[in-house]
């Protein structure tokens, strides 16, 4: 793609192939090239067939920093080349955001570079403490919107943040196990993605250290997600949903500007 071909030197009957799958620049952002449609793949999830790592960057909201007024969260979802794969935006009313804080129910809409909503995440209002094991956190992942493809379900544990990734039939597919203390300075915090029996690690959700000032004065977080290249795209979408649930549960600052450090706080 970086050179020109002299058509006069090509054999008769052949033409120069058109340039396809180039990154798209729109509104100052470089988007990942649009992949071809695939059979049995929900529309918009074709991007996930080509990657084994996702980076999620929460945008800093100036109004939130200056006033402490909770605004809708917005995120860029990128590949390892820095190309935007999706853009995610929270859709929650003002009263819910500022009254319920990090425990708030939410709908989070994920759109592709054509502006189509390809994934919808829905979190109902549930208890955020392990003191109530009958009403723990849960997230539904829809792709396309209105069609559930999987769930993220919090599991009760006395010390560790633990979750189960389920498919649309509520069958357990993967487990997520976090550290006992969900707080650290100068290093990443890792949530390991494991097989159902927890004997092998197949991926990771990492809350990345972003620097002292950003960590102290904002709740804009960066995450990295790794998963097997051949993992079902629906389960990749559910892992993205799990990352957002973990962000709200443990890294979204409460009204006192303190984040949770474990399953009991």
C-alpha positions as CSV (number, residue, x, y, z in Angstrom):
1,X,0.0,0.0,0.0
2,X,3.0,2.3,0.3
3,X,4.0,2.1,-3.4
4,X,2.5,2.6,-6.9
5,X,2.2,-0.1,-9.5
6,X,2.8,0.5,-13.2
7,X,-0.3,-0.9,-14.8
8,X,1.5,-1.2,-18.1
9,X,3.7,-4.0,-16.7
10,X,0.8,-6.1,-15.5
11,X,-0.2,-9.1,-17.6
12,X,-3.2,-8.6,-19.9
13,X,-6.5,-8.9,-18.1
14,X,-5.2,-8.0,-14.7
15,X,-5.9,-4.7,-12.9
16,X,-4.4,-3.0,-9.9
17,X,-6.4,-4.2,-6.8
18,X,-8.2,-1.4,-4.9
19,X,-6.9,-0.3,-1.6
20,X,-9.2,-1.6,1.2
21,X,-9.3,-1.8,4.9
22,X,-7.4,1.4,5.5
23,X,-7.8,3.2,8.9
24,X,-10.6,5.8,8.9
25,X,-10.0,9.2,10.3
26,X,-13.2,10.8,11.6
27,X,-13.5,13.8,14.0
28,X,-9.8,13.7,14.8
29,X,-9.8,10.0,15.8
30,X,-8.3,7.1,13.9
31,X,-10.7,4.2,13.7
32,X,-9.9,0.6,13.0
33,X,-10.6,-0.5,9.4
34,X,-14.1,-2.0,8.9
35,X,-13.8,-5.8,8.6
36,X,-15.9,-7.8,6.3
37,X,-19.2,-9.3,7.5
38,X,-18.9,-12.8,8.8
39,X,-21.6,-15.5,9.1
40,X,-23.0,-16.3,12.5
41,X,-21.3,-13.2,13.9
42,X,-23.5,-10.4,15.4
43,X,-23.2,-7.3,13.3
44,X,-20.4,-5.0,14.6
45,X,-18.5,-7.7,16.4
46,X,-16.4,-8.6,13.4
47,X,-13.7,-6.3,14.8
48,X,-13.2,-8.6,17.7
49,X,-12.3,-11.5,15.5
50,X,-9.1,-9.7,14.5
51,X,-7.7,-8.8,18.0
52,X,-6.6,-10.5,21.2
53,X,-6.2,-7.3,23.2
54,X,-8.4,-4.3,23.9
55,X,-7.5,-1.0,25.6
56,X,-10.2,1.0,27.3
57,X,-9.5,4.7,28.1
58,X,-12.1,6.7,30.1
59,X,-12.4,10.3,29.1
60,X,-11.7,13.0,31.6
61,X,-14.7,15.2,32.3
62,X,-13.7,18.7,33.3
63,X,-17.1,19.5,34.9
64,X,-16.7,16.5,37.2
65,X,-13.2,17.6,38.3
66,X,-14.2,21.2,39.0
67,X,-17.6,20.6,40.7
68,X,-17.7,17.0,41.8
69,X,-20.9,16.7,39.8
70,X,-21.1,13.1,38.5
71,X,-21.5,13.1,34.7
72,X,-22.1,10.2,32.2
73,X,-19.0,8.2,31.7
74,X,-17.5,8.0,28.2
75,X,-14.8,5.6,27.0
76,X,-12.6,5.0,24.0
77,X,-12.0,1.4,23.1
78,X,-8.9,0.9,21.1
79,X,-6.7,-1.9,19.6
80,X,-3.0,-2.1,20.3
81,X,-2.2,0.1,17.3
82,X,-4.1,3.0,19.0
83,X,-7.0,2.8,16.5
84,X,-10.4,3.3,17.9
85,X,-12.5,0.1,17.7
86,X,-15.6,1.4,19.6
87,X,-16.8,4.3,21.6
88,X,-18.8,3.7,24.7
89,X,-21.1,6.2,26.5
90,X,-23.2,5.8,29.7
91,X,-26.9,6.6,29.4
92,X,-28.1,7.4,32.9
93,X,-30.2,10.2,34.3
94,X,-28.8,12.9,36.5
95,X,-30.6,11.9,39.6
96,X,-29.5,8.2,39.4
97,X,-25.9,9.2,38.9
98,X,-25.6,11.5,41.8
99,X,-27.8,9.7,44.3
100,X,-26.6,6.1,43.7
101,X,-23.0,6.9,42.9
102,X,-20.8,4.0,41.8
103,X,-23.6,1.5,42.7
104,X,-26.0,3.1,40.2
105,X,-27.8,1.0,37.6
106,X,-26.9,2.0,34.1
107,X,-27.2,1.4,30.4
108,X,-23.9,1.7,28.5
109,X,-24.1,1.9,24.7
110,X,-21.1,0.9,22.5
111,X,-21.0,2.2,19.0
112,X,-18.8,1.4,16.0
113,X,-17.2,3.8,13.5
114,X,-20.4,3.9,11.4
115,X,-22.3,5.2,14.4
116,X,-24.3,2.0,14.9
117,X,-24.9,0.8,18.4
118,X,-23.5,-2.7,18.3
119,X,-23.3,-3.7,22.1
120,X,-25.6,-2.6,24.9
121,X,-24.7,-3.2,28.6
122,X,-27.4,-3.2,31.2
123,X,-26.7,-3.2,34.9
124,X,-29.7,-3.4,37.3
125,X,-29.6,-1.9,40.8
126,X,-28.1,-4.5,43.1
127,X,-26.2,-4.5,46.4
128,X,-22.6,-3.6,46.3
129,X,-21.5,-5.4,49.5
130,X,-20.9,-9.1,50.0
131,X,-23.0,-8.8,53.2
132,X,-26.0,-9.5,50.9
133,X,-25.0,-12.7,48.9
134,X,-28.6,-13.1,47.6
135,X,-28.5,-9.8,45.6
136,X,-25.0,-9.5,44.1
137,X,-24.0,-7.6,41.0
138,X,-25.0,-8.7,37.5
139,X,-24.5,-7.3,34.0
140,X,-26.4,-8.3,30.8
141,X,-24.6,-7.9,27.5
142,X,-26.7,-7.5,24.3
143,X,-25.3,-7.7,20.8
144,X,-27.1,-6.4,18.8
145,X,-29.2,-4.3,21.3
146,X,-32.1,-6.3,22.5
147,X,-30.4,-9.7,21.9
148,X,-28.7,-11.1,25.0
149,X,-25.4,-12.8,24.2
150,X,-24.1,-13.3,27.8
151,X,-24.0,-12.2,31.4
152,X,-21.4,-11.2,34.1
153,X,-22.5,-12.5,37.5
154,X,-20.7,-11.7,40.7
155,X,-20.0,-14.7,43.0
156,X,-20.0,-14.5,46.7
157,X,-16.6,-14.8,48.3
158,X,-15.3,-13.7,51.7
159,X,-12.1,-12.1,50.5
160,X,-11.8,-12.1,46.7
161,X,-13.8,-10.3,43.9
162,X,-15.1,-13.2,41.8
163,X,-17.3,-13.3,38.7
164,X,-18.7,-15.8,36.3
165,X,-19.0,-15.2,32.6
166,X,-22.1,-16.9,31.2
167,X,-23.4,-17.3,27.6
168,X,-26.9,-16.4,26.5
169,X,-28.2,-19.8,27.9
170,X,-26.8,-19.0,31.4
171,X,-24.1,-21.7,31.0
172,X,-20.8,-20.9,32.8
173,X,-18.0,-20.3,30.3
174,X,-15.2,-18.5,32.2
175,X,-14.4,-17.2,35.7
176,X,-12.8,-13.9,36.8
177,X,-10.8,-13.7,40.0
178,X,-9.4,-10.4,41.4
179,X,-6.9,-9.6,44.1
180,X,-7.9,-9.5,47.8
181,X,-7.0,-5.8,48.0
182,X,-8.3,-3.9,45.0
183,X,-5.9,-1.0,45.5
184,X,-2.3,-0.4,44.5
185,X,0.1,2.4,43.9
186,X,2.5,2.6,41.0
187,X,1.5,-0.8,39.4
188,X,-1.4,-2.4,37.6
189,X,-4.2,-4.3,39.3
190,X,-5.0,-7.6,37.6
191,X,-8.2,-9.6,37.4
192,X,-7.3,-13.0,36.0
193,X,-9.7,-14.7,33.6
194,X,-9.7,-18.4,34.2
195,X,-11.4,-21.6,33.0
196,X,-14.6,-22.7,34.7
197,X,-12.6,-25.0,37.1
198,X,-10.1,-22.2,37.7
199,X,-7.1,-24.4,36.8
200,X,-5.8,-22.4,33.9
201,X,-5.6,-18.7,33.0
202,X,-6.9,-17.7,29.6
203,X,-6.9,-13.9,29.8
204,X,-6.7,-10.8,32.0
205,X,-8.5,-7.6,32.8
206,X,-5.9,-5.0,34.1
207,X,-6.6,-1.7,35.7
208,X,-3.6,0.3,34.5
209,X,-1.7,2.7,36.7
210,X,-2.2,6.2,35.2
211,X,0.0,8.4,37.4
212,X,-0.5,9.9,40.9
213,X,-2.3,13.1,39.8
214,X,-4.8,11.4,37.6
215,X,-5.5,8.6,40.1
216,X,-5.9,11.1,43.0
217,X,-8.1,13.7,41.4
218,X,-10.1,11.9,38.7
219,X,-12.0,8.7,38.3
220,X,-10.9,8.4,34.7
221,X,-9.4,4.9,34.4
222,X,-7.5,3.0,31.8
223,X,-7.9,-0.8,31.4
224,X,-6.4,-3.5,29.2
225,X,-8.1,-6.7,28.3
226,X,-6.4,-9.8,26.8
227,X,-8.2,-12.9,25.6
228,X,-7.5,-15.8,23.2
229,X,-7.7,-14.8,19.5
230,X,-10.0,-17.7,18.8
231,X,-12.4,-17.0,21.7
232,X,-16.0,-16.6,20.6
233,X,-16.7,-13.0,19.8
234,X,-19.7,-13.0,22.0
235,X,-17.6,-14.0,25.0
236,X,-15.1,-11.3,24.0
237,X,-18.0,-8.8,24.2
238,X,-19.0,-10.1,27.6
239,X,-15.4,-9.7,28.8
240,X,-15.6,-6.0,27.7
241,X,-18.8,-5.8,29.8
242,X,-17.1,-7.4,32.8
243,X,-14.4,-4.7,32.5
244,X,-17.0,-1.9,32.8
245,X,-18.7,-3.6,35.7
246,X,-15.3,-3.9,37.5
247,X,-14.6,-0.3,36.9
248,X,-17.9,0.9,38.4
249,X,-17.6,-1.5,41.4
250,X,-14.0,-0.8,42.4
251,X,-12.6,2.2,40.7
252,X,-15.4,4.7,40.3
253,X,-15.0,7.2,43.2
254,X,-17.9,7.6,45.6
255,X,-19.2,10.9,46.8
256,X,-16.4,11.1,49.4
257,X,-13.9,10.6,46.6
258,X,-12.8,7.3,48.0
259,X,-12.9,4.1,45.9
260,X,-13.6,0.6,47.2
261,X,-10.6,-1.5,48.2
262,X,-12.3,-4.9,48.4
263,X,-15.5,-6.8,48.4
264,X,-16.6,-5.6,51.9
265,X,-16.1,-1.9,51.5
